[in-house]
Amino acid sequence: MSHTLGIRQAQKQKTRQALLDAALGLLEEQSLSSLGLREVTRAVGVAPTAFYRHFRSTADLGVALVEEALGSLHPMIRTTVSTTGDSEERITRTIELIARHVDAYPAHVRFIARERSGGVQPVRDAIRAQLTRFAEEVRDELAKDPVSRGWSEDDLLMLAHLYVDQMLITASLFLEARDTPEASEQERERVTHMATRQLRLISIGRHHWLD
């Protein structure tokens, strides 16, 4: 009996993942608010009723995609602001990590960039909640740095939000560069140069904030 249940559970998880993958593919060309569940189930090859065994609605599926896209990034986000290395090394490391993530998961990055201000409230709320968690984790890492001595909790959180917002902007710009293959290498260099300067500006402001 337990073996049979295990097979059923594995099949259920496989179908759920197939629905997520199909939705992500369809969302390359449209927003979540225009996505119909029949489109998704047709792409997977299951009956529309099967959708409701996994998700309550397309909004619920969107929230699951947010978790898939952002939930695994928390260790990477903390790494970008760890106290290892000097300021320039951290900036270089941050930009390289963002570029690699965009190359590995372009559809996820595109989904978050579009739906962050999209028309599906539960998905916007889920993205905002994840970004708030990122900012809190970055704040906790920044607090370990001697440079942060004397900073208030509110100011550290403000700085953390600046870093998180800059990472999102940089990811979106790398995605745009990736989508323009005729000039992708030059565009990537331009994005890297600009992101480096912007992160340096934040770093300089950080060092002089208490002045």
Buried (B, 14 or more C-beta within 10 A) or exposed (E): EEEEEEEEEEEEEEBBBBBBBBBBEBBEEEBBEEBEBEBBBBBBEBEEEBBEEBBEEBBBBBBBBBEBBBEEBEEBBBBBBEEEEEBEEBBBBBBEBBBEBBEEBBBBBBBBBBBBEBEBEBBBEBBEBBBBBBBBBBBBBBBEBEBBEEBEEEBBBBBBBBBBBBBBBBBBBBBBBBEEEEEBEEBBEEBBEBBBEBBEEBBEEBEEBEE
